[in-house]
Amino acid sequence: MRIVFLGAPGSGKGTQAKRLMDEHGLVQISTGDLLRAAVAAGTELGLKAKAAMDAGELVTDDIVLGIIAERLAQDDCKAGFILDGYPRNLQQAEDLQPVLKNIGQSLDAAVLLDVDMDILMKRLTGRRTCSKTGKLLNVYFSSPEELKACTDAGGELIQRADDNEETIANRLKVYREQTEPLIDFYRAAGLLKTVAGEGDIDAIYAQLKQTLGL
Ligand code: AMP
């Protein structure tokens, strides 16, 4: 199965994609993760991407197209994939089509994880990753036990560089202006499926699987 995940920053795309990857063998391809890895490794591509990422702006279409084309050409994607955070504007949605054609594949669905803006803000400002276990946590929504389990294991709760209030506000603005038009794009293509992305993570996941017929 080949899926695009739509949804604002903080809508839970990464969390839900990871579960589909673990349980259904789909490869999660997050352009955000790939870009952060390039920044951390100090590659030329990372250096080009960093300023836009720090400001909450989109990295240029040609940079992300290069990343996504290279990743999709790898063997493990033949079993199916989830694009998490790509495409993010209409140009990228157009760019994706020949890339998929080249590898002889097409999309089965574009899933919109629908979440209210005020909830998104809390999810993003509260978001942390445990440095030891890699677990995604949230200082507002995770239980004290879950947060303590990280520090007890010798980990630290790390906040992403672009999860500060100013950058978050800009990322949400960029989403509304540039990414939201993709909802109509995929609706017109007959691929759009909407899942309410609020509430319990397990319940959202169950709804997602049902929507996808998994
Ligand atoms: P994410 O982890 O998906 O929230 O992405 C973090 C940042 O990486 C975004 O705010 C952008 O600066 C950049 N980024 C990720 N995916 C894309 C994309 N498809 N197009 C342009 N920039 C992207």
Residues whose N, C-alpha, C, O or C-beta is under 5 A from the ligand:
A	BS01	AMP	P9 T31 G32 D33 L35 A52 M53 G56 E57 L58 V59 V64 D84 G85 Y86 P87 R88
